[in-house]
Amino acid sequence: MAITVTDFGVTKTGETVKQYTLENAFGMKAVVLNLGAVLKELYVPDRDKNLLDVVWGYEDAAHYEVNKPNFGATIGRTANRIGRGQVEIGGVTYEMEKNNGENNLHGGYPGYHIRMWKGIIADDNKVEFSLVSPDGDQGLPGNAKVTVSYKLTNENELQISYKGTADKDTVMSMTNHSYFNLEGQASDSVLEHQVWLSADAFTPTDAGLIPTGEIVSVEGTPMDFRQWRTLGTDIEADYEPLKLANGYDHNFVLKKDRDYDLVAKMRSLKTGIVMEVYTDQPGMQLYTSNFLNQEAGGKNGKVHAFRSAACFETQHFPDAVHHDNFPSILLEAGKEYQTRTSYRFVTEK
């Protein structure tokens, strides 16, 4: 195992962006940045042992300082959407930025994904980033200290772990927002990829993509991924949840046999790459990059197309603060928030 550190440009404020390259014994590589604690590159072997970079990202640091699609981003304090941008804690209502219509998305601006984190090499195969989020940050109470670590194993598994504490009651639900395409940077569509999810239900939304509070069975719907389903098969179906989101952009209620379990897979029949997702989280947002619109600035000049990648965002349910039947994202003062997710890669013929 090896980790190398190199410079990756300078921010507008003169801070040096560092990139950390983790490489295992079999050539798999993960490149992460202290800007946004971003996963920038992820090279995995296909069935012919060619290494493909399977995540979308940018060519330079300047694009990561904006990063509207959240390529590879660490999202916090609160992933996904919060209705009306309001959170009530201890009888006090806190106002967050309404940066997604009348709602809050991914905490608001500036999000954790465009901040400078402190990076350290924590082990021969692990990089850890830390960030202090002050009281009132994103409209939320409490001085919070958060860390995210990336660990690459010889089982071709990238483990992402999160920890957080705060000195006041607050809310926390973090995730990684990588966009995956298992056919590499040359591909412009994810619609021929196949997906499997361990989920009997999902949480439908209103037109603003805020959950209604219902938990609905996937049985007999285009949301049923309990057997392999090709993403493009029903993405244009006359089905209200898909029409509201312009594709898949939904939280699935994960079914697990143990606290930390396999919950999702995606595969490309073209390359033979299979990605397995493991997590201890109760939900996962499957997002088929429906809001990408010829996003320029990619690696080697790539322009990222509509529905060209898929995100597997493990997290608590969106808008959990307004639905008592959803798992709570309240983090009590002095308690530790802790969660982990892994992306493991195998090949099939």
ChimeraX attribute file (.defattr): number of C-alpha atoms within 10 A of each C-alpha:
attribute: neighborCount
match mode: 1-to-1
recipient: residues
	/A:1	15
	/A:2	14
	/A:3	18
	/A:4	11
	/A:5	14
	/A:6	11
	/A:7	11
	/A:8	18
	/A:9	15
	/A:10	14
	/A:11	15
	/A:12	10
	/A:13	6
	/A:14	8
	/A:15	11
	/A:16	16
	/A:17	18
	/A:18	20
	/A:19	22
	/A:20	23
	/A:21	20
	/A:22	26
	/A:23	23
	/A:24	19
	/A:25	12
	/A:26	14
	/A:27	17
	/A:28	23
	/A:29	24
	/A:30	22
	/A:31	19
	/A:32	26
	/A:33	28
	/A:34	25
	/A:35	28
	/A:36	26
	/A:37	31
	/A:38	28
	/A:39	26
	/A:40	24
	/A:41	22
	/A:42	25
	/A:43	19
	/A:44	26
	/A:45	23
	/A:46	23
	/A:47	16
	/A:48	10
	/A:49	12
	/A:50	11
	/A:51	16
	/A:52	22
	/A:53	22
	/A:54	23
	/A:55	23
	/A:56	27
	/A:57	29
	/A:58	23
	/A:59	16
	/A:60	14
	/A:61	19
	/A:62	15
	/A:63	15
	/A:64	26
	/A:65	17
	/A:66	13
	/A:67	18
	/A:68	12
	/A:69	18
	/A:70	22
	/A:71	23
	/A:72	28
	/A:73	27
	/A:74	27
	/A:75	26
	/A:76	22
	/A:77	24
	/A:78	26
	/A:79	27
	/A:80	24
	/A:81	24
	/A:82	27
	/A:83	23
	/A:84	18
	/A:85	22
	/A:86	20
	/A:87	22
	/A:88	14
	/A:89	16
	/A:90	8
	/A:91	7
	/A:92	8
	/A:93	12
	/A:94	15
	/A:95	16
	/A:96	23
	/A:97	18
	/A:98	19
	/A:99	16
	/A:100	17
	/A:101	11
	/A:102	13
	/A:103	20
	/A:104	26
	/A:105	24
	/A:106	26
	/A:107	28
	/A:108	24
	/A:109	16
	/A:110	13
	/A:111	21
	/A:112	25
	/A:113	28
	/A:114	23
	/A:115	16
	/A:116	21
	/A:117	23
	/A:118	15
	/A:119	22
	/A:120	14
	/A:121	16
	/A:122	13
	/A:123	12
	/A:124	14
	/A:125	19
	/A:126	21
	/A:127	24
	/A:128	21
	/A:129	24
	/A:130	20
	/A:131	19
	/A:132	16
	/A:133	19
	/A:134	14
	/A:135	16
	/A:136	14
	/A:137	19
	/A:138	23
	/A:139	17
	/A:140	27
	/A:141	19
	/A:142	20
	/A:143	19
	/A:144	23
	/A:145	16
	/A:146	23
	/A:147	19
	/A:148	24
	/A:149	21
	/A:150	24
	/A:151	19
	/A:152	25
	/A:153	18
	/A:154	14
	/A:155	13
	/A:156	22
	/A:157	21
	/A:158	24
	/A:159	19
	/A:160	22
	/A:161	20
	/A:162	22
	/A:163	17
	/A:164	23
	/A:165	23
	/A:166	25
	/A:167	16
	/A:168	18
	/A:169	19
	/A:170	23
	/A:171	23
	/A:172	26
	/A:173	28
	/A:174	30
	/A:175	29
	/A:176	27
	/A:177	24
	/A:178	26
	/A:179	24
	/A:180	25
	/A:181	28
	/A:182	28
	/A:183	24
	/A:184	20
	/A:185	21
	/A:186	11
	/A:187	15
	/A:188	17
	/A:189	19
	/A:190	23
	/A:191	19
	/A:192	15
	/A:193	22
	/A:194	20
	/A:195	23
	/A:196	19
	/A:197	24
	/A:198	19
	/A:199	22
	/A:200	18
	/A:201	19
	/A:202	23
	/A:203	23
	/A:204	22
	/A:205	20
	/A:206	13
	/A:207	12
	/A:208	14
	/A:209	21
	/A:210	21
	/A:211	24
	/A:212	13
	/A:213	19
	/A:214	14
	/A:215	16
	/A:216	14
	/A:217	15
	/A:218	18
	/A:219	12
	/A:220	7
	/A:221	11
	/A:222	19
	/A:223	24
	/A:224	21
	/A:225	21
	/A:226	15
	/A:227	11
	/A:228	15
	/A:229	19
	/A:230	19
	/A:231	22
	/A:232	18
	/A:233	12
	/A:234	17
	/A:235	18
	/A:236	13
	/A:237	14
	/A:238	10
	/A:239	14
	/A:240	13
	/A:241	21
	/A:242	19
	/A:243	14
	/A:244	16
	/A:245	19
	/A:246	16
	/A:247	23
	/A:248	26
	/A:249	22
	/A:250	26
	/A:251	27
	/A:252	28
	/A:253	26
	/A:254	22
	/A:255	16
	/A:256	17
	/A:257	8
	/A:258	9
	/A:259	10
	/A:260	16
	/A:261	18
	/A:262	22
	/A:263	24
	/A:264	22
	/A:265	21
	/A:266	24
	/A:267	25
	/A:268	22
	/A:269	16
	/A:270	13
	/A:271	20
	/A:272	18
	/A:273	24
	/A:274	23
	/A:275	24
	/A:276	19
	/A:277	23
	/A:278	21
	/A:279	26
	/A:280	20
	/A:281	24
	/A:282	20
	/A:283	25
	/A:284	26
	/A:285	26
	/A:286	20
	/A:287	21
	/A:288	28
	/A:289	24
	/A:290	17
	/A:291	16
	/A:292	16
	/A:293	14
	/A:294	12
	/A:295	16
	/A:296	15
	/A:297	17
	/A:298	16
	/A:299	16
	/A:300	9
	/A:301	10
	/A:302	19
	/A:303	18
	/A:304	24
	/A:305	19
	/A:306	17
	/A:307	22
	/A:308	22
	/A:309	28
	/A:310	29
	/A:311	22
	/A:312	22
	/A:313	25
	/A:314	30
	/A:315	27
	/A:316	26
	/A:317	29
	/A:318	30
	/A:319	28
	/A:320	23
	/A:321	20
	/A:322	17
	/A:323	15
	/A:324	9
	/A:325	11
	/A:326	20
	/A:327	14
	/A:328	17
	/A:329	20
	/A:330	15
	/A:331	19
	/A:332	17
	/A:333	15
	/A:334	13
	/A:335	13
	/A:336	14
	/A:337	19
	/A:338	17
	/A:339	20
	/A:340	20
	/A:341	23
	/A:342	23
	/A:343	20
	/A:344	20
	/A:345	22
	/A:346	17
	/A:347	18
	/A:348	12
	/A:349	10
